[in-house]
Amino acid sequence: MHSLPDSPAASPTVAVLGGDADPAPGHGRAGLPAADAPPADATVLAPAEEFPETLEDLSLVELQVLHSRVTRQVEREHLSPEGPHPLTRDRHCDVAAELAARGLLRIG
């Protein structure tokens, strides 16, 4: 069996969930990025970012890009302890409904 040395430098780091310590700014519980933190890249659409008021006015390419960005954000948020942000879920449903209305996506 393997044993760890007694030196403090070799001790494992433990994340405390629900503790009194505040995580780093912009991070959720256990030091993971919060679902509504600013995105690291332009391929996602965080809840704090602008979203078109009407999707009907978007071109097909714009709608597909928006769908891709929202879907990537949903995937990112699924990895956070809090789960998907309610606004992101609503946006994802709205974009999917518009694609379905255009006959480009089947829902269900």
Secondary structure in CASP SS format (residue, H / E / C, confidence):
PFRMAT SS
TARGET T0000
AUTHOR 0000-0000-0000
METHOD secondary structure of the structure
MODEL  1
M C 1.00
H C 1.00
S C 1.00
L C 1.00
P C 1.00
D C 1.00
S C 1.00
P H 1.00
A H 1.00
A H 1.00
S C 1.00
P C 1.00
T C 1.00
V C 1.00
A C 1.00
V C 1.00
L C 1.00
G C 1.00
G C 1.00
D C 1.00
A C 1.00
D C 1.00
P C 1.00
A C 1.00
P C 1.00
G C 1.00
H E 1.00
G C 1.00
R H 1.00
A H 1.00
G H 1.00
L C 1.00
P E 1.00
A C 1.00
A C 1.00
D C 1.00
A C 1.00
P C 1.00
P C 1.00
A C 1.00
D C 1.00
A C 1.00
T C 1.00
V C 1.00
L C 1.00
A C 1.00
P C 1.00
A C 1.00
E C 1.00
E C 1.00
F C 1.00
P C 1.00
E C 1.00
T C 1.00
L C 1.00
E C 1.00
D C 1.00
L C 1.00
S C 1.00
L H 1.00
V H 1.00
E H 1.00
L H 1.00
Q H 1.00
V H 1.00
L H 1.00
H H 1.00
S H 1.00
R H 1.00
V H 1.00
T H 1.00
R H 1.00
Q H 1.00
V H 1.00
E H 1.00
R H 1.00
E H 1.00
H H 1.00
L C 1.00
S C 1.00
P C 1.00
E C 1.00
G C 1.00
P C 1.00
H C 1.00
P H 1.00
L H 1.00
T H 1.00
R H 1.00
D H 1.00
R H 1.00
H H 1.00
C H 1.00
D H 1.00
V H 1.00
A H 1.00
A H 1.00
E H 1.00
L H 1.00
A H 1.00
A H 1.00
R C 1.00
G C 1.00
L C 1.00
L C 1.00
R C 1.00
I C 1.00
G C 1.00
END
